[in-house]
Amino acid sequence: MYVDATTAGQGEKSRRGDAVDRIHHVIRERIVSGEIRPGVALSQVRLATELQVSRTPLREALRRLEAENLVVNQANRGVVVAPVALGDVEDSYAIRTLVEPSLLTATLETISQDDITAMSTALMRMKEAAVTPRDFQLAHWDFHRIILDRFPPGIRSMIESHLTIIDRYQRMYFQKPAAAEDLTSVDEILLDAVRCGDAALAQRLLEFHLLDTALGVITAAEPTHRFGSLPIALAGVGIHLGSGDELEPRHLENALPLGIRWSRGSGPDPAVLPALRTTNLCTDAPCTTRHSPKD
């Protein structure tokens, strides 16, 4: 029987690619979930045996993980699970807060009705998965991916690299019941703003949402973390955080929730947000008691 060599080669390449995808997914999930801790050396022999794969697709999967900064090659130790410093997580949130809200306003008109329907579906999944951190994280990512997909490809790739840095700490934060409630409530209001085409409101809500999550993720991992890049970045775009009546742009305290206010130029920014209060952040100051945004 005649077999087209090109077709056969493509089939083999496809199978190898599927194997790499599967291996990458399994190892990545173990790293992000904390099953494999930072600093642990990954034995290629043991992994190949356990996953019943050859070394070639395994090495390719490990190269992908290295590109995502989840593993590093160390002399005399081989491939090792990379550490994640909270400073890197803070830097990632600072960059995302500077970039994503403004790009949302610029690309809002490109979000279609089908996109809005998909976001609604993802939001429903978030509500259903509130007590299942991994499922909630996936649904939450699907919600925001629809917005992210409208960004220029290079910027989207850059943001995705920062999501990888955040991923492990975010998973731990999502184990807190209040986290799912807070994020879902704000995302529900954000979806309404997108649906109505209200760019100013959508921008403020995404800023609030990113900062709320940043505070939660970082302080859940280290309550005494000393913030650096995040308040500096926020001050540059007129966002001020603090507790009580004094909202200092360069100092974040860990007495949550913190107040948030906006200013543009020499004066305050017109208030466009409804009264919002989550575990970590509120639009009215001083922040004395907590309630969910939907209250």
VMD Tcl script that draws the C-alpha trace (Angstrom):
set ca {
  {0.00 0.00 0.00}
  {1.30 3.45 -0.93}
  {1.74 5.85 1.98}
  {2.36 9.50 1.28}
  {5.59 10.32 3.11}
  {4.56 13.92 3.69}
  {1.21 12.93 5.20}
  {2.85 10.29 7.37}
  {5.41 12.81 8.58}
  {2.72 15.32 9.43}
  {0.82 12.67 11.38}
  {3.90 11.78 13.39}
  {4.59 15.46 14.09}
  {1.00 15.93 15.23}
  {1.20 12.96 17.61}
  {4.48 14.25 19.03}
  {2.92 17.68 19.51}
  {-0.04 16.14 21.34}
  {2.36 14.26 23.62}
  {4.28 17.45 24.38}
  {1.03 19.28 25.18}
  {-0.07 16.51 27.55}
  {3.29 16.32 29.35}
  {3.48 20.10 29.63}
  {-0.05 20.26 31.09}
  {0.59 17.53 33.69}
  {3.88 18.96 34.97}
  {2.66 22.55 34.85}
  {-0.42 21.68 36.89}
  {1.72 19.97 39.53}
  {3.97 23.02 39.80}
  {1.18 25.61 39.90}
  {-0.87 23.60 42.41}
  {2.14 23.32 44.72}
  {2.35 19.54 44.44}
  {5.93 20.02 43.22}
  {7.52 22.71 45.36}
  {10.03 25.38 44.29}
  {13.60 24.11 44.35}
  {12.70 20.48 43.63}
  {14.79 18.86 40.89}
  {12.78 17.13 38.16}
  {14.17 13.72 37.25}
  {13.69 13.20 33.52}
  {14.14 9.45 33.94}
  {11.45 9.25 36.62}
  {9.06 11.54 34.73}
  {9.50 9.63 31.47}
  {8.74 6.36 33.27}
  {5.78 7.73 35.20}
  {4.19 9.43 32.19}
  {5.13 6.59 29.84}
  {6.74 8.88 27.30}
  {10.07 9.11 25.53}
  {12.69 11.67 26.49}
  {12.23 13.75 23.31}
  {8.71 15.11 23.99}
  {9.58 15.36 27.69}
  {12.54 17.62 26.96}
  {10.36 19.77 24.68}
  {7.73 20.10 27.43}
  {10.43 21.10 29.92}
  {11.68 23.74 27.48}
  {8.16 25.19 27.36}
  {8.05 25.29 31.15}
  {11.42 27.03 31.18}
  {10.11 29.63 28.71}
  {7.23 30.23 31.14}
  {9.77 30.70 33.98}
  {8.31 27.75 35.86}
  {11.57 25.76 35.78}
  {15.24 26.63 35.46}
  {18.33 24.69 34.40}
  {20.93 24.58 37.15}
  {24.48 23.29 36.93}
  {24.85 19.86 38.54}
  {21.12 19.68 39.36}
  {19.43 19.74 35.98}
  {15.88 21.05 35.66}
  {14.59 22.57 38.91}
  {11.23 24.12 39.79}
  {11.79 27.87 39.81}
  {11.07 29.99 42.86}
  {8.56 32.81 42.63}
  {9.35 35.93 44.60}
  {6.46 38.06 45.83}
  {8.29 41.05 44.40}
  {7.89 39.50 40.94}
  {4.17 38.98 41.57}
  {3.81 42.61 42.66}
  {5.72 43.80 39.58}
  {3.41 41.75 37.36}
  {0.29 43.28 38.89}
  {1.82 46.76 38.60}
  {2.44 46.25 34.88}
  {-0.99 44.73 34.28}
  {-2.69 47.61 36.08}
  {-0.84 50.14 33.94}
  {-1.57 48.34 30.66}
  {-4.84 46.41 30.70}
  {-7.42 49.03 31.77}
  {-6.32 51.60 29.18}
  {-6.24 48.96 26.45}
  {-9.73 47.84 27.42}
  {-11.03 51.35 26.76}
  {-9.22 51.42 23.40}
  {-10.56 48.03 22.27}
  {-14.00 48.06 23.90}
  {-15.81 48.62 20.60}
  {-14.24 45.45 19.15}
  {-15.89 43.24 21.78}
  {-18.80 41.56 20.00}
  {-22.14 40.28 21.22}
  {-20.75 36.75 20.94}
  {-17.88 37.82 23.19}
  {-20.33 39.20 25.74}
  {-22.28 35.94 25.65}
  {-19.06 34.00 26.24}
  {-18.17 36.29 29.14}
  {-21.63 35.71 30.63}
  {-21.10 31.95 30.37}
  {-17.70 32.21 32.05}
  {-19.22 34.35 34.82}
  {-21.86 31.70 35.44}
  {-19.12 29.07 35.68}
  {-17.32 31.27 38.22}
  {-20.45 31.33 40.38}
  {-20.88 27.57 40.12}
  {-17.20 26.90 40.93}
  {-16.91 29.26 43.89}
  {-15.83 26.44 46.24}
  {-13.53 24.72 43.72}
  {-10.41 26.91 43.39}
  {-8.98 25.30 40.25}
  {-12.29 25.39 38.36}
  {-12.92 28.93 39.54}
  {-9.48 30.03 38.36}
  {-10.07 28.51 34.91}
  {-13.48 30.18 34.57}
  {-12.06 33.50 35.77}
  {-9.26 33.24 33.21}
  {-11.77 32.46 30.44}
  {-13.73 35.59 31.38}
  {-10.70 37.87 31.12}
  {-9.16 36.07 28.15}
  {-11.99 37.40 25.97}
  {-10.88 40.94 26.80}
  {-7.22 40.03 26.45}
  {-7.77 38.50 23.00}
  {-8.70 41.96 21.69}
  {-5.27 43.36 22.60}
  {-2.36 43.50 20.10}
  {-0.64 40.06 19.95}
  {2.68 41.23 21.36}
  {1.06 42.90 24.35}
  {-1.20 39.91 24.89}
  {1.84 37.60 25.00}
  {3.57 39.92 27.46}
  {0.54 39.91 29.76}
  {0.28 36.13 29.53}
  {3.88 35.85 30.73}
  {2.93 37.88 33.79}
  {-0.11 35.67 34.38}
  {2.26 32.70 34.59}
  {4.24 34.46 37.32}
  {1.04 35.18 39.25}
  {-0.52 31.76 38.71}
  {0.86 29.84 41.68}
  {0.08 32.49 44.28}
  {-3.32 33.21 42.75}
  {-4.30 29.56 43.14}
  {-3.63 29.78 46.89}
  {-5.64 32.99 47.20}
  {-8.63 31.51 45.39}
  {-8.91 28.92 48.16}
  {-10.37 31.67 50.35}
  {-14.20 31.72 50.06}
  {-14.30 35.54 50.12}
  {-11.96 35.73 47.11}
  {-14.40 34.04 44.75}
  {-17.29 36.16 46.03}
  {-15.36 39.42 45.64}
  {-14.01 38.69 42.16}
  {-17.33 37.43 40.84}
  {-19.20 40.47 42.14}
  {-16.82 42.96 40.54}
  {-16.63 41.00 37.27}
  {-20.43 41.04 37.10}
  {-20.43 44.85 37.22}
  {-17.54 44.93 34.73}
  {-19.54 42.80 32.30}
  {-22.47 45.22 32.56}
  {-20.13 48.13 31.73}
  {-18.74 46.26 28.72}
  {-22.24 45.38 27.57}
  {-23.31 49.04 27.79}
  {-20.14 50.26 26.07}
  {-19.24 52.48 29.05}
  {-15.47 52.77 28.54}
  {-14.79 55.04 31.54}
  {-16.64 52.77 33.95}
  {-15.05 49.64 32.46}
  {-11.57 51.12 32.90}
  {-12.15 52.03 36.54}
  {-13.70 48.66 37.32}
  {-10.79 46.76 35.78}
  {-8.35 48.93 37.74}
  {-10.29 48.22 40.92}
  {-10.46 44.50 40.09}
  {-6.73 44.12 39.39}
  {-5.74 46.04 42.51}
  {-8.22 44.15 44.67}
  {-6.77 40.85 43.46}
  {-3.18 42.06 43.81}
  {-3.73 43.05 47.43}
  {-5.45 39.76 48.19}
  {-2.92 37.52 46.46}
  {0.14 39.22 47.95}
  {-1.07 39.74 51.51}
  {-2.48 36.19 51.64}
  {1.01 34.90 50.90}
  {2.85 37.38 53.14}
  {0.78 39.70 55.38}
  {3.80 41.88 56.14}
  {4.96 42.26 52.53}
  {6.48 45.68 51.93}
  {5.05 47.04 48.69}
  {7.29 48.84 46.24}
  {6.47 48.88 42.52}
  {2.68 48.74 42.80}
  {2.04 52.04 44.65}
  {4.66 53.82 42.53}
  {2.99 52.63 39.31}
  {-0.42 53.63 40.61}
  {0.73 57.11 41.57}
  {1.92 57.59 38.00}
  {-1.62 57.14 36.67}
  {-3.40 59.01 39.44}
  {-4.58 56.06 41.54}
  {-4.09 56.44 45.28}
  {-4.38 53.70 47.88}
  {-4.31 53.85 51.65}
  {-6.26 53.22 54.83}
  {-8.48 55.71 56.61}
  {-8.74 59.31 55.45}
  {-5.08 59.67 54.46}
  {-4.62 57.96 51.11}
  {-0.89 58.06 50.51}
  {0.09 56.93 46.99}
  {3.49 55.50 47.95}
  {2.62 53.54 51.07}
  {0.35 50.50 51.27}
  {-0.61 49.26 54.70}
  {-1.81 45.76 55.42}
  {-4.87 46.92 57.37}
  {-7.38 45.84 54.77}
  {-9.58 46.98 53.18}
  {-7.70 49.95 51.76}
  {-9.42 52.96 50.30}
  {-8.97 53.84 46.64}
  {-9.44 57.15 44.87}
  {-8.55 58.53 41.47}
  {-7.15 61.91 40.44}
  {-6.29 63.30 37.04}
  {-4.09 66.36 36.61}
  {-4.41 68.81 39.48}
  {-7.82 67.72 40.74}
  {-9.90 64.68 41.62}
  {-11.21 62.45 38.88}
  {-15.00 62.52 38.51}
  {-16.51 59.62 40.44}
  {-17.77 57.04 37.98}
  {-17.76 53.96 40.20}
  {-20.64 52.75 42.32}
  {-19.87 52.21 46.00}
  {-17.71 49.08 46.05}
  {-16.22 47.27 49.01}
  {-14.43 43.94 49.02}
  {-12.19 42.20 51.53}
  {-9.19 44.18 50.28}
  {-10.37 47.43 48.71}
  {-13.14 50.01 48.91}
  {-14.15 53.17 47.09}
  {-15.35 54.95 50.22}
  {-12.94 56.02 52.95}
  {-12.42 55.45 55.77}
  {-13.01 51.74 55.22}
  {-14.48 50.50 58.48}
  {-16.55 47.43 57.68}
  {-16.63 44.98 54.86}
  {-19.46 44.03 52.59}
  {-19.60 42.57 49.15}
  {-20.09 44.82 46.08}
  {-23.50 43.33 45.51}
  {-24.82 44.37 48.95}
}
mol new
graphics top color blue
foreach p $ca { graphics top sphere $p radius 0.5 }
foreach p [lrange $ca 0 end-1] q [lrange $ca 1 end] { graphics top cylinder $p $q radius 0.2 }
display resetview
